[in-house]
Amino acid sequence: MDLGFSAEEIAFRAEVRDFVAKNLPAAIHDKLAGGHHPSKDDIVTWTRILAAKGWGAPHWPVEWGGTGWDAIKLSIFTDEIQRGHAPESLAFGTSMVGPVIATFGTQAQKERFLPRILDLRDWWCQGFSEPGAGSDLAGLRTKAERDGDVWVINGQKTWTTLAQYADWIFVLARTDSSVKKQEGISFFLCDMKTPGVTVRPIQTIDGGHEVNEVFFDNVRIPAENLVGEVNKGWDYAKFLLSNERNGIARVGVSKARLAKIRRLASLGVYGDKPKMDDPVFRMKLAAAEVELKALEMTQMRVIAAGRTAPKGKPNPMSSVLKIKGSELQQTTTELLMDVVGPYALPYQPEQGDRWNEPSVGPDWASTIAPTYFNTRKVSIYGGSNEIQRSIIAKAILGL
Amino acid sequence: MDFDLSDEQKLIADNVARLMKDKYGFESRKAYGAAANGFSDELWRQYADLGLLGAPFAEEDGGYGGGAVEIMLTQEAFGRALALEPYFACVVLAGGALRHGATAQERAELIPEIASGALRLALAHAEPQSGWNIFDVKTTAKRDGDGYRLDGEKGLVINGDSAQKLIVLARVSGAQRDKDGLGLFLIDADAPGVTRHPYPTQDGRRAAEISFAGAKARALGEPGQAGPAMARVIEDAIAALAAEAVGAMAEAVEMTTEYLKTRKQFGVAIGSFQALQHRASDMVVALEQARSMMYLAAMSTSETDAATRARSISAAKAQIGRSAKFIGQQATQLHGGIAMTFEYKLGHLFKRLTMIDMSYGDADYHLARLGEGDSLFD
């Protein structure tokens, strides 16, 4: 038993940290460190810097541009990207549709799509959730019907993250209504410019525009844009969702936020002493750090167990990571609310390129409350924490 | 980074698990606990035969060359079974005092006796006024010829009622809470001037309040220099208790799961109710977080930087305390009335978990301590 990192892993961490420090444009770093959202250009710029280094999608098969790193190195890489306030890779491409295409797609689909995901020439979004299909995803009603050489899609998707920037959307649609709901779903790739696709923004409680509704009105897509076999889409979706759970703990995000909390709480912007001098606050901060330290170890245990586990079999322990990881992301945003105090109040919506203009109150205060509100989403998405508890009850406890 | 055990460690884990399975059913435990000293002499001999008592000590001291991992594996199995034998008191606490505070010659004299099962030691360090401050020591040791005379009151001496010898933390100089000026002293438990007041504990064990009135003792290590050694003894003790707690928590989660599957109400197994499933799932989360910190604690005992070591140990104890309270309370609730009975094992797991939290600083104590220092992350 040895819980330390090897010399090679320590050197690797230093290499990634150094690369981020030297190559992440300062304006992007400062924007994200301040709690602002990256723009589309920020994400594209950084993805191309990583892609040029060969790090565009490190976890992919080497033949399609992956690195061949083991799970520990992949986890160190993600941790350093998150801690360094760099934009994260657009998961809809690199972590979701990319691996599905690489595993189940045709050679032509791989050659056409994978290189364009790697350097973000194609921006992908996810057409899964529907107004009537959230936690019960398999209950989706968007339909695809065959008409000669094309599939005709009708229906509505929702909560589609960053669809306003997207070139492509991957869509789960019902292709057979006469069978069990999981057995009549297929997986399609759809160009967002196809006639009949409409994107409508949803404003979230923080005032931001991250998610959208996407409508399909007789959208005709070529038959070659079906992935794998007809009516096997649910299998591919499950495969995709098990990949989504990798890194779901987001330990690096919470670490970065804890460091920010310590820095800001030491400033002493109002009152007679810095927040850091408040023993009640310090105990709450310590409690969050303890849970995060434990979560980091739990994540390492899951990774270590994955080395000997059969490939492609989802580990229900990832539900533990999801629950605790999301709770800690939320706890840390609450601690930031403790730090900002009364200057949580002014509502100063994000202004795109003008994010850095003078603000009311401390210059770091404007994103604190929106981040707190926005972060409530993390226990809802990716399989709500209640769904995760049901998975643990069934898959770990056998209830 | 790996969580793999060596072949020797696997053997220890397998052996102790098998022994607990064969000999430590809950009815047997009741019988062992009813003995005068509150545990089974027969099992103590078997622990010695299996090498458990000597495992964590260095070979040059007469041990078998293991360390924190061997203690962790043993304590986890003992935690599941709620084993009563004085392993923690003798091997972890008193043995720790020897490892960290005694001379090589003293270790070579005493550790083989522990390993063979012949000598049961207890460590008398706490006092009625000291709370969780290990340096709060009023008991004095005064030089007398080639030995020392002890005067004062020691409290909460775990298995101090039946130990043959005691290691006593006493002050040779300085004020009541000074970290300097402390020494470790060895004395026969029935020596003249030693008065023991034995009693049972909430978790079915035995302890004693012990007073010393001019009792003649011999020094271990260098008198006056025992403070840093005691700090390490307590860190090792916390790591060992973390493992025991994880064993007890894992047992509580398993018992609860089994109960949810078999107990029927409204014509169905109560485990089919989502409200109960989700409580049980939260217990799994709390258990896995605790297990992670059990590993961290065990590995941290050999960390050379004292501040880093202290922070990791405090973090582990805080997590263990929070998880133990949550799991103990939830397991009791999910069992319903049966958990409230003395005859059923679950309530005893809950009580042991609660007393582990109350030992060497509860969760809030360690969180406050962490709050005073730097971040756990670099």
Chai-1 contact restraints between the chains, C-beta under 6 A:
chainA,res_idxA,chainB,res_idxB,connection_type,confidence,min_distance_angstrom,max_distance_angstrom,comment,restraint_id
A,M1,B,F3,contact,1.0,0.0,6.0,A-B,restraint_1
A,M1,B,V69,contact,1.0,0.0,6.0,A-B,restraint_2
A,D2,B,D2,contact,1.0,0.0,6.0,A-B,restraint_3
A,L3,B,M1,contact,1.0,0.0,6.0,A-B,restraint_4
A,L3,B,M299,contact,1.0,0.0,6.0,A-B,restraint_5
A,F5,B,M1,contact,1.0,0.0,6.0,A-B,restraint_6
A,K255,B,F377,contact,1.0,0.0,6.0,A-B,restraint_7
A,R282,B,G371,contact,1.0,0.0,6.0,A-B,restraint_8
A,M283,B,L367,contact,1.0,0.0,6.0,A-B,restraint_9
A,M283,B,A368,contact,1.0,0.0,6.0,A-B,restraint_10
A,M283,B,G371,contact,1.0,0.0,6.0,A-B,restraint_11
A,A286,B,L367,contact,1.0,0.0,6.0,A-B,restraint_12
A,A286,B,L370,contact,1.0,0.0,6.0,A-B,restraint_13
A,A286,B,G371,contact,1.0,0.0,6.0,A-B,restraint_14
A,A287,B,L367,contact,1.0,0.0,6.0,A-B,restraint_15
A,E289,B,L376,contact,1.0,0.0,6.0,A-B,restraint_16
A,V290,B,A315,contact,1.0,0.0,6.0,A-B,restraint_17
A,V290,B,A318,contact,1.0,0.0,6.0,A-B,restraint_18
A,V290,B,Q319,contact,1.0,0.0,6.0,A-B,restraint_19
A,K293,B,A315,contact,1.0,0.0,6.0,A-B,restraint_20
A,K293,B,L376,contact,1.0,0.0,6.0,A-B,restraint_21
A,A294,B,Q289,contact,1.0,0.0,6.0,A-B,restraint_22
A,A294,B,S292,contact,1.0,0.0,6.0,A-B,restraint_23
A,A294,B,M293,contact,1.0,0.0,6.0,A-B,restraint_24
A,A294,B,Q319,contact,1.0,0.0,6.0,A-B,restraint_25
A,M297,B,S292,contact,1.0,0.0,6.0,A-B,restraint_26
A,M297,B,L296,contact,1.0,0.0,6.0,A-B,restraint_27
A,T298,B,E288,contact,1.0,0.0,6.0,A-B,restraint_28
A,T298,B,S292,contact,1.0,0.0,6.0,A-B,restraint_29
A,A304,B,F3,contact,1.0,0.0,6.0,A-B,restraint_30
A,V320,B,V285,contact,1.0,0.0,6.0,A-B,restraint_31
A,V320,B,E288,contact,1.0,0.0,6.0,A-B,restraint_32
A,I323,B,V285,contact,1.0,0.0,6.0,A-B,restraint_33
A,K324,B,V285,contact,1.0,0.0,6.0,A-B,restraint_34
A,R389,B,H278,contact,1.0,0.0,6.0,A-B,restraint_35
A,R389,B,S281,contact,1.0,0.0,6.0,A-B,restraint_36
A,I392,B,S281,contact,1.0,0.0,6.0,A-B,restraint_37
A,I392,B,V284,contact,1.0,0.0,6.0,A-B,restraint_38
A,A393,B,Q277,contact,1.0,0.0,6.0,A-B,restraint_39
A,A393,B,S281,contact,1.0,0.0,6.0,A-B,restraint_40
A,I396,B,V284,contact,1.0,0.0,6.0,A-B,restraint_41
A,L397,B,T257,contact,1.0,0.0,6.0,A-B,restraint_42
A,L397,B,A280,contact,1.0,0.0,6.0,A-B,restraint_43
A,L399,B,L260,contact,1.0,0.0,6.0,A-B,restraint_44
A,L399,B,G271,contact,1.0,0.0,6.0,A-B,restraint_45
A,L399,B,Q277,contact,1.0,0.0,6.0,A-B,restraint_46
